[in-house]
Amino acid sequence: MIYQSISMPHRTVMVIASDPATFQLVTQLIARRDDWKLLTATQGTQGVDMTSACQPDVVVMDTGLSDIGGLDALKMLRDDFSTSHIPVIALSSDAQQTHIDQGLKAGFYRYLIKPFRLTELLDAIDEAVRFNPKNIGPVVPPSNPQGPSEGLPSRLDAT
């Protein structure tokens, strides 16, 4: 008799963050998931290039990148046919509603404000992976783009 190992398919999550505290917390959180493969970049242009080359299922991007703006990096991803379908989740310390609206209009799948609940990020990644067109169908942003307020009490306080 032949036995096969049945496991969840690995999904790839690309993290692009220049801020050391954000980078460390988010990468450690994602690395805990056995069903997620983690790719990382500490610069926006490097992250855009790696996203194009590796085709992750979802990108988690801190909008406060040191080399290019988060909206500029997002535009580069949206303008490239090979990456235009990949959901991008923004992490931002900018809570101004006009900037949130601008980010969502530009194409961020979700826009999470720091400090955010860790479960918000995990839920957003799970949702984005499920709705990635290469996995199931079209990317449809949720009705509440800032996410639910319930979850773990732990928060990301990096700015």
C-alpha positions in Angstrom: 0.0 0.0 0.0 1.3 3.5 -0.9 0.7 6.3 1.5 0.7 9.9 0.4 1.3 12.9 2.6 -1.7 15.2 2.6 -0.8 18.8 3.4 -2.1 22.2 2.8 -0.6 23.8 -0.3 2.1 26.4 0.6 1.2 29.9 -0.2 3.9 32.5 -0.7 3.8 35.8 1.3 6.1 38.6 0.3 6.9 41.1 3.0 8.3 44.5 2.0 9.3 46.7 4.9 12.2 49.1 5.7 11.2 49.7 9.3 13.2 47.2 11.4 10.4 46.7 14.1 7.7 46.2 11.5 9.9 43.9 9.5 10.8 41.8 12.5 7.3 41.5 13.9 5.6 40.7 10.6 8.2 38.2 9.4 8.2 36.4 12.7 4.4 36.2 12.7 4.2 34.9 9.1 7.0 32.4 9.7 4.9 30.7 12.4 2.5 29.5 9.7 3.5 26.1 8.3 1.3 26.7 5.2 3.0 30.0 4.2 6.4 30.4 2.5 8.0 33.7 3.4 9.9 36.0 1.1 11.3 39.3 2.3 12.7 42.6 1.1 13.8 45.7 3.0 13.6 48.1 0.1 10.7 48.9 -2.2 12.4 48.4 -5.5 14.0 45.1 -4.3 10.5 44.0 -3.2 8.9 44.9 -6.5 11.6 43.0 -8.4 11.3 40.0 -6.2 7.5 40.1 -6.5 7.8 40.0 -10.3 10.3 37.2 -10.2 8.7 35.0 -7.6 5.0 35.7 -8.1 3.9 35.4 -4.4 0.2 34.9 -3.5 0.1 38.1 -1.5 2.3 41.1 -0.7 2.4 42.8 2.7 4.0 46.2 2.3 4.9 48.9 4.8 4.0 52.1 3.1 6.9 53.9 4.8 9.6 52.4 2.6 13.1 54.1 2.7 13.8 54.1 -1.1 10.4 54.7 -2.8 6.9 55.5 -1.5 4.5 52.8 -0.9 2.1 54.2 -3.5 4.9 54.3 -6.0 5.8 50.6 -5.3 2.1 49.7 -5.6 1.9 51.5 -8.9 4.9 49.6 -10.2 3.2 46.3 -9.2 -0.2 47.3 -10.8 1.4 48.5 -14.0 3.2 45.2 -14.5 1.0 42.6 -16.1 2.8 39.8 -14.3 2.1 41.3 -10.9 -1.1 43.3 -11.4 -3.3 40.5 -10.0 -1.4 40.0 -6.7 -3.2 41.5 -3.7 -1.1 44.0 -1.7 -1.9 44.7 1.9 -0.7 48.1 3.1 0.7 48.6 6.6 0.8 52.3 7.5 1.1 54.6 10.5 -0.8 57.3 8.5 -4.4 57.2 9.7 -5.7 60.1 7.7 -8.8 59.1 5.9 -7.8 60.9 2.7 -4.6 58.8 2.6 -6.5 55.6 3.4 -8.9 56.3 0.6 -6.1 57.2 -1.8 -4.3 53.9 -1.0 -7.5 51.8 -1.5 -8.3 53.7 -4.8 -4.7 53.1 -6.0 -5.2 49.4 -5.5 -4.3 48.2 -2.1 -6.3 45.2 -1.2 -6.4 46.2 2.5 -5.0 49.2 4.4 -4.1 48.4 8.0 -3.3 51.2 10.3 -0.5 50.8 12.9 -0.9 49.8 15.6 -3.1 47.0 14.4 -4.2 43.7 15.9 -2.0 40.8 14.8 -5.1 38.8 13.9 -6.2 41.6 11.6 -3.0 41.0 9.5 -3.3 37.2 9.6 -7.0 37.4 8.6 -6.2 39.9 5.8 -3.5 37.6 4.4 -5.7 34.5 4.6 -8.5 36.5 2.8 -6.2 37.9 0.1 -4.7 34.4 -0.6 -8.2 33.0 -1.0 -9.2 35.7 -3.4 -6.0 35.9 -5.5 -7.2 35.3 -9.1 -4.5 32.6 -9.6 -6.0 30.7 -6.7 -9.7 31.1 -7.2 -11.1 34.2 -9.0 -11.0 38.0 -9.0 -9.6 40.1 -6.2 -12.6 41.7 -4.5 -11.7 44.1 -1.6 -13.8 43.6 1.6 -16.6 45.9 2.4 -14.6 47.1 5.5 -11.1 47.7 4.2 -9.7 48.5 7.6 -10.7 45.1 9.0 -12.5 43.8 12.0 -11.6 45.2 15.5 -11.8 41.9 17.3 -8.7 39.7 17.7 -5.6 39.3 19.8 -4.9 42.1 22.2 -1.3 42.2 20.9 -0.7 45.2 18.6 2.0 46.4 16.3 3.2 49.7 17.8 6.0 50.3 15.3 5.8 53.6 13.4 
